């Protein structure tokens, strides 16, 4: 007997959720387990609603809710060992998680800081492990200077990182670049404030 569809889940864009439809011999049910981020923290919040309208909020890693045959929600707590044991095969079928790297730049220049220069080699290694992966390189600035100047500088920084990656052996056609200027600060500041963490390029593998 197929599982009845009476669970509705509200998910954020970044939420990692395992929705596992289970079918027993007599009592079909559905189960939702909130999986954690890589650091073990909750990956978001999900609200589960039963057919009768009852709501249950999951906001802790491995929080679990089962739906019985009558539509009732039964909360419980799972753990990493149990999830891997019972659903390891399903987890192995998930697509590879995206990789993200950040390199920083010296003030008003397209020169990488010494601390983040080795990240370029790490990107190459990560990309080599992905079959058919591609890179998106996005430049950013702090709020020192004009908007127009920062737009140009952010693109130059992205292109600088692209050229570094090409010299590392990554095909140019696998890399797309963009400049966001000062529009997306990592650390919000007032205008004309020099913030080193905002002078950066994000490198995303997908």
NUKOL-127522 format. One line per field, with one value per residue (C-alpha): residue number from 1; chain; residue in three letters; x, y, z. Coordinates in steps of 0.02 Angstrom, whole numbers, padded with zeros to 5 digits. Layout:
i: NUM,...
ch: A,...
aa: ALA,...
X: X,...
Y: Y,...
Z: Z,...
This chain:
i: 1,2,3,4,5,6,7,8,9,10,11,12,13,14,15,16,17,18,19,20,21,22,23,24,25,26,27,28,29,30,31,32,33,34,35,36,37,38,39,40,41,42,43,44,45,46,47,48,49,50,51,52,53,54,55,56,57,58,59,60,61,62,63,64,65,66,67,68,69,70,71,72,73,74,75,76,77,78,79,80,81,82,83,84,85,86,87,88,89,90,91,92,93,94,95,96,97,98,99,100,101,102,103,104,105,106,107,108,109,110,111,112,113,114,115,116,117,118,119,120,121,122,123,124,125,126,127,128,129,130,131,132,133,134,135,136,137,138,139,140,141,142,143,144,145,146,147,148,149,150,151,152,153,154,155,156,157,158,159,160,161,162,163,164,165,166,167,168,169,170,171,172,173,174,175,176,177,178,179,180,181,182,183,184,185,186,187,188,189,190,191,192,193,194,195,196,197,198,199,200,201,202,203,204,205,206
ch: A,A,A,A,A,A,A,A,A,A,A,A,A,A,A,A,A,A,A,A,A,A,A,A,A,A,A,A,A,A,A,A,A,A,A,A,A,A,A,A,A,A,A,A,A,A,A,A,A,A,A,A,A,A,A,A,A,A,A,A,A,A,A,A,A,A,A,A,A,A,A,A,A,A,A,A,A,A,A,A,A,A,A,A,A,A,A,A,A,A,A,A,A,A,A,A,A,A,A,A,A,A,A,A,A,A,A,A,A,A,A,A,A,A,A,A,A,A,A,A,A,A,A,A,A,A,A,A,A,A,A,A,A,A,A,A,A,A,A,A,A,A,A,A,A,A,A,A,A,A,A,A,A,A,A,A,A,A,A,A,A,A,A,A,A,A,A,A,A,A,A,A,A,A,A,A,A,A,A,A,A,A,A,A,A,A,A,A,A,A,A,A,A,A,A,A,A,A,A,A,A,A,A,A,A,A
aa: UNK,UNK,UNK,UNK,UNK,UNK,UNK,UNK,UNK,UNK,UNK,UNK,UNK,UNK,UNK,UNK,UNK,UNK,UNK,UNK,UNK,UNK,UNK,UNK,UNK,UNK,UNK,UNK,UNK,UNK,UNK,UNK,UNK,UNK,UNK,UNK,UNK,UNK,UNK,UNK,UNK,UNK,UNK,UNK,UNK,UNK,UNK,UNK,UNK,UNK,UNK,UNK,UNK,UNK,UNK,UNK,UNK,UNK,UNK,UNK,UNK,UNK,UNK,UNK,UNK,UNK,UNK,UNK,UNK,UNK,UNK,UNK,UNK,UNK,UNK,UNK,UNK,UNK,UNK,UNK,UNK,UNK,UNK,UNK,UNK,UNK,UNK,UNK,UNK,UNK,UNK,UNK,UNK,UNK,UNK,UNK,UNK,UNK,UNK,UNK,UNK,UNK,UNK,UNK,UNK,UNK,UNK,UNK,UNK,UNK,UNK,UNK,UNK,UNK,UNK,UNK,UNK,UNK,UNK,UNK,UNK,UNK,UNK,UNK,UNK,UNK,UNK,UNK,UNK,UNK,UNK,UNK,UNK,UNK,UNK,UNK,UNK,UNK,UNK,UNK,UNK,UNK,UNK,UNK,UNK,UNK,UNK,UNK,UNK,UNK,UNK,UNK,UNK,UNK,UNK,UNK,UNK,UNK,UNK,UNK,UNK,UNK,UNK,UNK,UNK,UNK,UNK,UNK,UNK,UNK,UNK,UNK,UNK,UNK,UNK,UNK,UNK,UNK,UNK,UNK,UNK,UNK,UNK,UNK,UNK,UNK,UNK,UNK,UNK,UNK,UNK,UNK,UNK,UNK,UNK,UNK,UNK,UNK,UNK,UNK,UNK,UNK,UNK,UNK,UNK,UNK
X: 00000,00079,00116,-00018,00037,-00013,00150,00189,00360,00413,00598,00726,00836,00989,00901,00966,00820,00802,00621,00613,00453,00441,00321,00283,00186,00027,00051,00122,00202,00316,00469,00561,00736,00829,01009,01151,01277,01456,01499,01356,01243,01061,01044,00889,00711,00569,00387,00290,00101,-00012,-00172,-00271,-00173,-00062,00110,00277,00438,00606,00756,00887,01007,00932,00762,00637,00450,00349,00173,00061,-00073,-00205,-00105,-00038,00138,00260,00419,00581,00768,00883,01074,01213,01248,01066,01040,01196,01149,00969,00986,01168,01121,01005,01134,01262,01145,01144,01238,01405,01393,01452,01623,01657,01822,01868,02029,02066,02156,02267,02186,02146,02236,02215,02355,02309,02357,02495,02378,02250,02361,02376,02186,02203,02293,02158,02026,02117,02124,01939,01891,01993,01885,01725,01669,01625,01629,01640,01692,01603,01723,01642,01740,01697,01768,01753,01664,01817,01804,01661,01531,01591,01774,01730,01628,01780,01899,01790,01787,01975,01997,01885,01981,02146,02089,02026,02197,02281,02168,02205,02391,02355,02293,02105,02029,01972,01805,01761,01772,01644,01678,01573,01602,01483,01579,01534,01354,01372,01488,01535,01545,01424,01510,01479,01537,01724,01769,01915,01866,01990,01863,01758,01903,01879,01840,01722,01761,01614,01623,01464
Y: 00000,00166,00293,00425,00602,00710,00795,00971,01045,01229,01235,01374,01379,01317,01180,01005,00888,00701,00658,00471,00381,00219,00079,-00057,-00215,-00149,00034,00151,00310,00454,00516,00680,00697,00863,00831,00942,01051,00989,01069,00978,01129,01122,01152,01260,01245,01142,01146,00986,00993,00843,00812,00875,01038,01001,01084,01022,01122,01037,01147,01028,00915,00741,00795,00671,00660,00510,00517,00374,00296,00408,00566,00598,00669,00579,00677,00592,00614,00515,00523,00512,00327,00275,00383,00313,00135,00147,00270,00261,00205,00354,00475,00407,00451,00636,00752,00817,00968,01131,01194,01375,01465,01645,01737,01912,02060,02201,02372,02456,02322,02156,02073,01925,01929,01806,01710,01669,01644,01454,01437,01440,01273,01202,01252,01157,01001,01012,01037,00887,00778,00835,00758,00898,01034,01219,01374,01538,01676,01829,01985,02105,02264,02363,02533,02642,02735,02766,02637,02643,02619,02474,02389,02391,02337,02191,02127,02147,02046,01908,01906,01900,01746,01668,01693,01615,01464,01450,01450,01309,01206,01238,01264,01444,01387,01308,01476,01617,01784,01925,02083,02138,02292,02347,02286,02122,02154,02009,02135,02282,02451,02635,02716,02742,02616,02501,02324,02189,02048,02133,02143,01967,01848,01702,01545,01425,01251,01179
Z: 00000,-00048,00086,00111,00067,00213,00264,00206,00244,00238,00194,00182,00026,00119,00216,00200,00232,00214,00173,00189,00140,00235,00198,00325,00298,00379,00427,00297,00365,00323,00415,00411,00485,00494,00446,00510,00422,00407,00575,00662,00684,00624,00438,00461,00523,00452,00502,00471,00457,00472,00375,00523,00528,00678,00665,00729,00719,00692,00732,00805,00712,00687,00755,00685,00661,00605,00537,00589,00482,00561,00524,00699,00717,00831,00869,00922,00911,00797,00785,00657,00685,00664,00509,00427,00470,00409,00265,00213,00038,00016,00082,-00040,-00183,-00141,-00260,-00200,-00087,-00165,-00116,-00075,-00048,-00008,-00048,00015,-00063,-00006,00006,-00160,-00261,-00350,-00251,-00141,00043,00086,00202,00069,-00085,-00053,-00067,-00257,-00252,-00139,-00266,-00402,-00294,-00252,-00434,-00490,-00377,-00462,-00625,-00745,-00612,-00650,-00554,-00521,-00466,-00386,-00339,-00197,-00120,00040,00038,00013,-00153,-00272,-00323,-00503,-00455,-00341,-00476,-00589,-00451,-00400,-00578,-00594,-00435,-00502,-00665,-00569,-00475,-00637,-00716,-00563,-00579,-00764,-00723,-00601,-00749,-00740,-00913,-00937,-01009,-00841,-00753,-00755,-00670,-00598,-00497,-00359,-00303,-00127,-00137,-00041,00107,00218,00361,00344,00370,00345,00183,00160,00296,00249,00300,00249,00256,00122,-00001,-00062,-00203,-00179,-00276,-00291,-00364,-00437
